[in-house]
């Protein structure tokens, strides 16, 4: 059986089988009055449909209690109606056979229906042919078997009786099984289930019900008037305005009423000269209104479902579009989608910003014209462009290009490009290009490369000196001419080179610490820190400290700043001159403190006041040793505290003055 095998084999409680069997017998008792003699069950009650619904609800099989109860109920009902025992046996077999066949065909042809293996209601017009066909085929087989069996028992072939039996069982199946499946699916649906009525208001439902009662009252009261076909107006009303469940309930009530009134002699169908023909017409009239109502209501349900799905799709599309715009707008990377015809299909604000363009000015030709160089300055050929390579099916990662912004400045961008699915409508290749500004990163790499070169050079010099002097020591030892004075001279020179290398390594470590160490700010007493540095350098008498405000800074890094500045002031003095250093400061505004370190040294050459802060730059490299990193370290530390530092000539006379700012401490 199609559907979820994990479901229980029985949808309804076992007691349901006994109840339905009792209903079948009760219907047979109520149907003892009809005057029409036809094979099988009585013509008024929907026994055939009730049996099919029973087996659908119970998920019954051939060998089951349900089959036994159905056979017993059929035999009892036929006996109540006075059937010949042989005919009774025939129609018991026919009832069981057509019921099992109908359920089997429904499960094979309509597996998506609730009760037939799925969970859908009968709400699509394309489901009707398979659904109705399964019931029609099963009832037709039952009618043929019943007619043949009755002919074999009685010796008379009655095709009209077979047609009556087919119409009776088909109509009962259409009205009962349809309503039962729709009600069962609605009840088993998770909450909220939705309205039983559908989209029409309750007032309209009452009006339609009143119209139906009035039209059928007129038609069956005045059976000589041609009022049969206007009765379809009520079916059309229910089919177009209300749910399939409401339409099926309407067809059930109208169908049962039509057959009951016809069999008791009322209505236009009872006015036909032959009662059996009238009954047959009534049966196929009911079949017509059921099929018409289902066709209209399922079509309306499908349209409503499609409209709801379209609305959900539109809302989802709008949401996805807004989400895409939000994502693209929040990206720092530039992005665009290009096709092979040169059309820019999508781009974001970052793409315009990186190129210095307004959002509406972004165009592929403009972008291509401003990105004609690789980062190393070489020209970019058209086939070599990342976008062109992606359009050709290649994936490009992190290609570095030089772009020219609107203001003429040049930036370095890292470009990645990937091919996208081909546009099958226009038969064009498409590519996604993402790029980001790496100018700062590129500059840092260049700076690092230059830094590494200088470090390698500066480390190589003392190493070469050490290697040279140790080689001379070895040569002198080999020759036996190494005197004590000469050995002391060689060792002194080796120690000097070693000291220079040690100082360079120390400054390199300080440089890294100044850039990478996490700031741990706290209250810092600058006057105490200056005194500590002066004591450590044995220069207490040469450093004068005027009153200094308290700052909020990292004490370790600030001590490094003061140590570098005071150390330089002690170092860069003319021969025979005693260093004199003055450290003073004041609070310049509500949040910053300005500190000045002035000396009487040799000063800074003109034009070098800004360059002295560059890494490895030494204004007096010929006369004084050093790594060229001290002032660079100072500027990095001050910058990390959101301060500034400048170098000037000492306004009080000979020497230099370094002025820097640090955040003020407001805790006092």
Buried (B, 14 or more C-beta within 10 A) or exposed (E): BEBEEEEEEBBBEEEBBBEBBEBBBBBBEBBEEBEBEBBBBBBBBBBBBBBBBBBBBBBBBEEBEBBEBBBBBBBBBBBBBEBBEEBBBBBBBBBBBBBBBBBBBBBBBBBBBBBBBBBBBBBBBEBBEBBBBBBBBBBBBBBBBBBBBBBEBEEEEBEEBBBBBBBBBBBBBBBBBBBBBBBBBBEEEEEEEEBBBBEBEEEBBEBBBEBBBEBBEEBBEEBEEEBBEEBBEBBBBBBBBBBBBBBBBBBBBBBBBBBBBBBEEBBBBBEBEEBBBBBBBBBBBBBBBBBBBBBBBBBBBBEBEEEEEEEEEEEEEEEEEEEEEEEBEEBEBBBBBBBBEEBBBEBBBBBBBBBBBEEEEBBBEBBBEBBBBBBEEEEBEEEEBBBBBBBEEEEBEEBBBBBBBEEEEEBBBBBBBBBBEBBEEEEBBBBBBBBBBBBEEBEEEEEEEEBEEBBEEBBEEBEEBBEBBBEBBEEBEEEEEBEEEEEEEBEEBBEBBBEBBEBBEEBBEBBEBBEEBEEEBEEBBBBEBBBBBBEEBEBEEBBBBEEBBBBBBBBEBBBBBBBBBBBBBBBBBEEEEEBBBBBBBEBEEEEBBBBBBBBBBBBBEEEBBEBBBBBBBBBBEEEEEBBBBBBBBBBBBBBBBEBBBEBBBBEEEBBBBBBBBBBBBEEE
